[in-house]
């Protein structure tokens, strides 16, 4: 049963992650460009959207490199859900009632995020590289996943695919705890406000809980995400990437693109959790 449950988590998490990524990707492209370009290039999110559409069109501009993150989101969410459920089961067996349900969710979520970071780093490296490739002045500009991966491996070796792993690990560990805890807390609150005996959620409650989790996740870890994006697109370590952002844009630079990130996080994460819950309850 444990093995079958893990397989179901992998399957349902993959489908949910891929669905959420397709929805959020256009706005994610704008987010990455705002994070990695100086403020004078794109003063606002709207200026970045207009430039991208006018110069590059809809598909090439907003969906450049979609294949990598869709595959990555499927794998990431498979790892997230299977790691979270296994960790939560372990904590219940080992510690029982000595850990509150919320504490179990926080620790299991942090563990799941840490596991997912190792899958996510190479995927996001390729994604971010492709998302800003049309803005590059370099002669080496790739628009496809395969050549991009090949170029990274040739110039930096296999380990180069994990450029930005430290910042991704920090982001995902903290974010995983916030993501799962927010979802479970809001879901439980919305069910119990109809009566303490209620444990089943309506569709709108699952969507609201998922959207809340996405907003809470991105709002809590956004500076780490900005550092990660800069580290990956400019081939820097955490400290050098942080310095580059602060010199270029000041402390506010750590939050460039936050608004549009929260805007895309709500529907995408609502779909991720709703899809996973719906498939799990079939």
C-alpha positions, 0 to 999 in steps of 0.5 A: 500500500505504501508503494502504491500510495507513492506511485499515486502521489508521483502520478497525480503530482506530475499532472497537477504540476504540469497543469499549473505551469502552463497557466503561470508560464507567460507571467513567469517569463515577465517575472524573470525578466524583471528580476534579471534586467536593470530597472531602466530597461523595464521600469514596470511590469507593463512595460516589460509585457508591451516590449515582449509582445511587440518585439517577440510576439506571443509564443516566442516572447512569453512561452520561450522554453516552456517544455523544460519547466512543464517537465520540471514542474511535473517532476517537482510536484511529484517529488513534493507530494511524495516526499511530503506525504512520506515525511508526514507519515513518518512524523506521525508514527515517530512522534504521534501527538507530541507534534501538533498537526501544524508542526508536522505539516511545517517539517514535512513541507520543509523536507519536501521542498529540500528534496524538490530543490535538487530536481528544480535547479537544473530545470529553472536554470534552463528556463531562466536562460531561455526566458532572457535569451532574446534580450542577450547581446551575446553571439551565443543565444539558444532558443531551444532546450537541447542546445541550451543544456548542451552549451551549459554542460560544454562550458561549465560541466555537468555541475553547471546545471546546478548553478544556483542550487544553494539559493534554490535549496533555501527558497524551496526548504522555507517555501515548502514549509510555508506552501503546505502549511498555508494550504492545510491551514486555510483548507481546514479553516474554511471547512470548519467554519461551516461547523467543527465536524466538517472535514470535506471541502467544497471546490471553491474552498480548495481553490481558495486554499491553493491560491492562498498557499501560492501567494504565501509561498512567493511573498515569503521567499521572493528575495531568494528567488530573485537572487536565484534568477540572477545567479543562474542567468549571470553565472554568479554565486549567492553572495555575488548575485546579491551584491549585483542586485543591490548595486544595480537596484538597491534593496528594492531590486530584491522585490522587482517583479513581486506584484506580477508573481503574486498575480500568477501564483494565485491561479496556478497554485489553485489549479495545482492543489485542486487537481491533486486533490481531485485526482486523489479522491477519485 
